[in-house]
Amino acid sequence: MIRSTGVELIKQIGKKIISGDFNLTTISFPIKCMIPLTILQAIGKSYFNFPVYLNLASIQQDPLERFKFIIVASLSCYFKSSHFLKPMNSILGETYETAFSDGSKVFNKLIRFI
C-alpha cells in the first residue's frame, strides 16, 4: 500500500511539473491512506480503555493510587489513536456516539468556532 501510494504521489507531482504548474500544495492526499472512519469515530474509539481505568480509580482508597489510574486512563487514549492511516474529514455538524460495555457513553459533535 505504501509503495502504490508513493507511486501515485510521484505521478501527480510529475504531471504538475510537466504541465508547468509548480504549485505542489494542490496535490490531493491519496484516499488509500485513509481509514474508513471519520475523525469523530476515531476519537470515540480511542477512548475504549478510559472507562476501565476510571472504574478502577473509583474503587481505590489511596489518593495516590486513584491519581495513577486517572493518569493511565488519560494516556490510554493515545495508544489507539497512533496509527499511520489518516481518518476521513468529518462533515460540519456531524455527531457520533460510542457506548462501552460498562454502560458509559462518549458523544462527539463537530462544530465550528468562529
QUIQUIFEN-V28334 format. One record per backbone hydrogen bond with DSSP energy under -1.0 kcal/mol. NH is the residue of the N-H (numbers start at 1). CO is the residue of the C=O. Records with the same first field share a line. If there is no record, write none. Layout:
# QUIQUIFEN-V28334
NH: CO, CO
This chain:
# QUIQUIFEN-V28334
5: 1
6: 2
7: 3
8: 4
9: 5
10: 6
11: 7
12: 8
13: 9
14: 10
15: 11
16: 12
17: 13
18: 14
19: 15
20: 17
21: 16
24: 22
27: 24
33: 30
34: 31
35: 86
37: 35
39: 88
42: 38
43: 39
44: 40
45: 41
46: 42
48: 45
53: 49
54: 50
55: 51
56: 52
57: 53
58: 54
66: 62
67: 63
68: 64
69: 65
70: 66
71: 67
72: 68
73: 69
74: 70
75: 71
76: 72
78: 75
83: 81
86: 33
88: 37
93: 110
94: 91
96: 108
98: 106
100: 104
103: 100
106: 98
108: 96
110: 94
